[in-house]
């Protein structure tokens, strides 16, 4: 196979797709960012820095919101309560600013302050960890009508989610295609431009070609991602379920980019087009933020944290009288020897706890941690993951700090969905 071969790298089977061509971009009216930035204020200039965010949807949202939007467009910032408990600083950064630039690998928004904040000259740098919720942006600008996209309306699980399939597209200078099986109006391989999640949880897959309006809501549809590159039967036969981080380094070994939710085949095919001076690696890890010098991943077993409580999890499968499978999440807490069905536990810890996820019955499950029962905001600070559930050394570690959440909702998503509530005292 040559470098011009298109290889099927990932697919999703679902109902609820809708194809829309030559219309307005919904990002300006329904955008939602899941990450909090660092914000610096200097005079009347506002610097909103997302360089520590590697969420693919958020990075695409930033590009769609700010990159081709006219300079001078006004944006309002909302949901920006800021609490620095250490210094007893409470601020509301719900400001209005005029867009000046999007730079630094499309992760730094520069704007001019219009109104909404009285700057304290002794406190002008706001770190991401201290925002109560991720700040959001709104504008009256709607863009043009030349946008073509596929909307996924039924993404109730990670297995039905386009964002979880590692789609990047031309917004990141990556060449990839999507093919819609059974489509009569949008056939063939369609160039992918980017993928993001909206405020109402619907997902948008942008395409770099003109699409024709098509309603696929009531039809089971398979969408297959294709990446160009040289492959072989051994690579193509690898499991595409294990997701990791695809990391790019410059000639000096410095990390210059990282993309999450990539399976090994996607990483292998992408690596062939990074250029002669760059090198790449693929790690089994949920988050790029955990691959820095002060973090850890499955390939770095020497990194450890102090914790008082260790919990072991497994899934028990039995069958009812009608031979239907019944699943139970079992934990060995609070005793060390007895496994019992659990959906809520309370811990009193000084440093943290470890949740062991290595039991083989957890293969095929993904783990996501939220800070509230509604499961809207994923916890990205104070939570660390080892490896892939169901495999050796896989675990979740929580580190207790002044700002870390005291209630966690850990979602196990696989053949069924379990939610484990952990209350930390």
N, C-alpha and C positions, 0 to 999 in steps of 0.2 A: 504494500500500500504506500502511496506517495503522500507528500505533504498537502496535496490538493484533495485528499479524500475527506468527505464529511462523515463523521462517526456519531451514532446515537449515543449520547452521554447521560441522559436523564429523561424521565417521562412522568407524566401525571395523568391519571384517569379520573374524570369528574363530570358532574353536571354543572350547570349554572354559568357557562361561559357566554359572553356577549362580545361581538366584534363591532367596533365603531371606527368609522373612517372620516378623515377630514373634518374634525370637530375641535372644540375647545379642550384645553388641558385641565382635568379635574384637580390637579395639584394646587391650583391657585385658590380653590374654594374648599377643598376637603383634605389638605395635607395634614400629616401627623408625624411628628418626630418622636422617636422612642429614646433618644439620647439627650443628655444635658451637656451644654458647652461650658468652656471657660470663657468668661467675659471680662474684657479690659476696657476701661474708659480713660481716655486721655484728652482733656479739653472737651471739645464737642465731637470727638471721634469715638466711635463704638467699634470694638473688635470682638467678633463672636467666633470662637475657635472650637472647631469640631475635630481637630487633628487626632484626638484620642478616641474618636468614635470610628468603629469599623463595621457598624451595622450597614449591610448592603442597601437596604431600603432607605435608611436615613441619608446615606451618601448620595443616592440617586435623587432623593427629594431635594437636597440642597442644590444640586445641579439644575434640576427642573425649575426650582423656585427662583434662583438667583443668577444663573450663568448667562442666559440670553435675555434677561429682563432689562429694560432700558435703565441706564444710570439715572438716578433721581426718583425712581419709583418709591413710593412711601409704603412702609411695612409697619404694622403694629405687633408688638411682642406681648403675649398674654401668658397666664399660668406660670408666672416667674417669681414665685415667693422664694426668698433666699434666707436661710437661717444658719448663721455661724455661731454655734452654741459655745465654742471655746472663748470667743471674744464678745459674746452677747450682742451680736449684730443681726438685726432683722431688717430686711429690705424688700421692696417690691420693685422689680426691674421691668414692670410692664410699660415699656417705652414706645415711642414712635420714632422711626429713623428713616432717612433717605438712603437708598442703596447706592454705594459707590463702586464696589468691586467684589468679586468672588475669586480668591487666589489660594496659594499654598496647597496645590493638589486638589483644588475645589473644596477645601474644608475650612477656609477662613473667610467669613463675611465681614466686610468693612462698610460701615455706614456713618452718616452724619446725624447726630442727635437732633431731634426736632422738639420733643416735649416728653414729659412723663416721669422725669427723675431729677431729683436734686442731688448732685454729686457731692459726697463727703470726700474732701481732698485727702483725708487720711485713710480712706478705704475705697480703692478704685479697681480692685481685681477680685473677681468672683469665681470661685472654683466650682467645677461641675458637681462635686459630691454634696454640696450644701444646698442645691436646689431641691425643694420639696417634690416637685414634679418636673418633667421635661418642658421647658418653655416652647411655646407654639407661635406661629407667624400667620398673619392674615394681611390681605391687600385687596384693593379694588381693581387692580390690574388683572385682566383675564387672558392676555395673550391673543394669538391669532387662531384661525380655524384649521390650521394645517396639521393637526395632531392625529395620529393613528394608533389605536391601542386595542388590546383585548382585556376585558374586565372579568375577573374571577369573583363571582358573587357568593360562592359556597365553599369557603376555605375554613371549615370548622375544625380542622386538624392539620398537623404539620404534614401529613401524608397527602393532603388536598391543597397544600399551599404552594403557590408559585415562588414566593420569596424563599421558601425552604429548599428550593431546587438549585440554588447557586447560579441563577441567571444574572449575568452582568451586562453584556451588550456594549454598544458603541459609545455610550456615555463614559465608559472606562477604557475606550480604545480596544475593546475585545470583539473579535469577530465570532458571532454565533447566530444560529437560526432556530426557528421554531416551525414545526409542521403540525397542522390541525387535521387529524384523520376525519374523513367524512365530510369535510367542508366543501360545499359546491361553489362558493363565491370567493373563497380565499385559499386557493389550493397552492401546492408547492411549498418550498422552504422560504420562510419569511424572515428577513433580517431583523434581529433583536436590537433594540436601542437601549432598554433599561427596564427595571422592575421595581415597584414600590408598593407599600401598603398605605391605604387612606385612613382617614379618621374613623370611618364606619367599619373598618377591618376588611373591606373589599380590597382586592389587589389589582393593580394596573400593570400590564405588560406592554410596553411601548414597542412599536415596530418602525423600522426605517424604510418602509415601503407604504404606498397608498393602499388602504384596506377598503373593502366594501361592507357596509352594514350587514350583519348577519346575526340572527338570534339562535343561539345554541343552548338556551337555558334548559330546555326539556329533553335534551339528547345527551346520552353518555358519550363523552368525547375524550379522545386521547391526544394529548399534546406532547410532542417529542422534541427535545433539544438536541441540536447537532453542533458539534465543534469540529473545525478543520484540523487535520494533523495526521501524521504517520502513526499507525498503531499496529498491533499484532494480535493473534488469537489469545495469547496469554493475558495481555492487558485487557482486552475486551471482555474476557470471562470473569474478571474480578468483580466482587460485590460492589454495587453502587449505592448501598444503603448507608455505609459508614461515612459520615461527613467530617470534614476537618478544615484546617486553615491552609490556604495557599499563600506562601510568603515569597516575596521577591526581594533580592539583595543586589546592591551595586557591586562594582569591581573590588571595592574595599571591604566587602562583607557587611555593609550597613543595610539594615532593613529599610526599604523605601516604600513598600506597600504590602498590604495583607488583605486577603479576601476570605470571608467566612462562608460556611455552608457549601464547601466544595468537596465532591467525592474524589477518589484517587484518580479515576479516569479523566475527570475534568481538569485536574491539576496537571496530569501528564500531558494532555493535549495542549493546554494553554502554554506550558513551559517551552514548547518548541518555537514560539513566536515572540519571545521576550528580548531577543537581541544577544549578540555575542558577548557583550560586556556584563550581562546580568546573569545571576544564578537564582535558582528557585528551590524551595522545599515544601513538602506537604506533611503536616502534623495532624494526628488525630486529636483534635481539641475543639471545643465549642466556640471559643472566643479569641480573636487576635490580641485583645488586651492582656491576655494571660501568657503571652509569649515573650514579654519584655524581660529585662534583666531582673526586675523585682517580682516577676510572676513565675508561673510554672506550667508545664503541660505534660502530657503522657510520656514524652521523650526525655523529661528532666526529673528523674526520681529522687535527686538529691535535695530538691526544694521541699521544705516541710514547714508546718505551722503548729503552734501549740494549741491543744484542745483538751477539754476534760471529758467529754462524752463521746462515745463511739457507738453508732447504731448500724445494725446489719439489716438489709432489706432483701426480700425475695418475693416472687409471685407464685402462689399455689394455684394450680389448675385442677378442678374436679368436674364432675358431670352430674347434672340433675336427673330426675326420673325420665325425662324425655331425651336424654343423652346430649343435652346442650351444655357447652362448656361454661363453667362458673369460675371466675377469677377472684382471688383475694390477695391483697397486699399485706405481707406479714413482716413484722419488725421484732427484734429481740429486746426492745426497750420497754419498761425500765429494768427488767432482769437480764442477765447475761446469757441465760440458758434456754428460756422459753420463748418461742416465736408465737406471736399472737396477731390477730387482725387489728390494724390501727389506722385511724384517719386523723388523729390529733394527739400530739404529745406536748408536754411542757418541760422545759429544761432550765435549770439554774446554773449558768456557766459564767466564768470570768473571762476566758479567752476565746472559746468557741466549741464547735462540735464537728464530728466527721460522720458522714452517711456513706457507708460502704455499699457500692453499686455493682460489685464484681460477680454476683451470683449469676450463673448461666440463664436462669429463668428471666433475667432482665434484658436479654438480647432482643433487639428490635424496638426497645423503648428509648425514647428521648426524654431528657429531663430539663424542665424550665422552672425557674423560681420567680415568684411574684411577691410583691409587698402588700397586696390587699386581696380580700376575698373575691372581688370582682375580676381579678386576674387581668388587669389592664397594663400595669407598668412592670416590666421585667426588672428584677434586681440584678444589676451589673456590678455593683460594688460590694465588697466583703464576702462574695460568693466565688468559690474557685472549683473547677472541675478537673478531675483526672480522667483521661481516656474516654472509652466508649462503654456505656452500661452493658453488663453481661460478660465483660472481659477482665482479665487479671489486672488488679490495682485500680480499677475504675472506682471513683468516689467523688463526693461533693464535700467541700470543707467550708464552713462558715466561720468568719473571724469577727468577734464582737469588738466594736469600737464605739466611740461616743455618738457617731452618726449612723451606724448600721441599723437596719430595721429590726424591730423586736418581734414582729410577726412575719412568718414566712409561709407561703403557700407553694409547696413543691409539687409540680404536676408531672406525673409519669404518663407518657402518651405512647401507646403501642396498640396491641389488639383491643384493649380497653383503656380507659383513662382513669387513673387514680389521682386524688389530691390529698397530700399529707400536710396538715397544718402544724407548724412548729412555733410555739410561743416561748420566747427567750426571756428569762428573768435575770 
